[in-house]
Amino acid sequence: MPACGVNAAVMTLREARLKAGYTQQILADALGVTRQAVSEWERGLSVPDVNMAKRIAQELKTDVNQIEFPVRRRGVAANES
């Protein structure tokens, strides 16, 4: 995994997934979860546990500290949170 330094760019899960050339379905299949789970993580409707976050980073060939997992309460618009 790349070193996580002061200048390491943080990206959203969606950005990391696209940078790696994965669709939501391909990432889901690699992790053994549903495409909907990946979608919910990307939209901040749920957050993967620590072990899954590490697996995601490993699959996307990046450091877990470089992936931002947004958190948003269900039913709250993005501009209201």
PEGI-V603287 format. One record per backbone hydrogen bond with DSSP energy under -1.0 kcal/mol. NH is the residue of the N-H (numbers start at 0). CO is the residue of the C=O. If there is no record, write none. Layout:
{{NH/CO} {NH/CO}}
This chain:
{{7/4} {10/65} {12/67} {15/11} {16/12} {17/13} {18/14} {19/15} {20/17} {21/16} {26/22} {27/23} {28/24} {29/25} {30/26} {31/27} {32/27} {37/33} {38/34} {39/35} {40/36} {41/37} {42/38} {44/39} {45/39} {52/48} {53/49} {54/50} {55/51} {56/52} {57/53} {58/54} {59/55} {60/57} {61/56} {65/62} {66/63} {67/10} {71/43} {75/72} {79/76}}
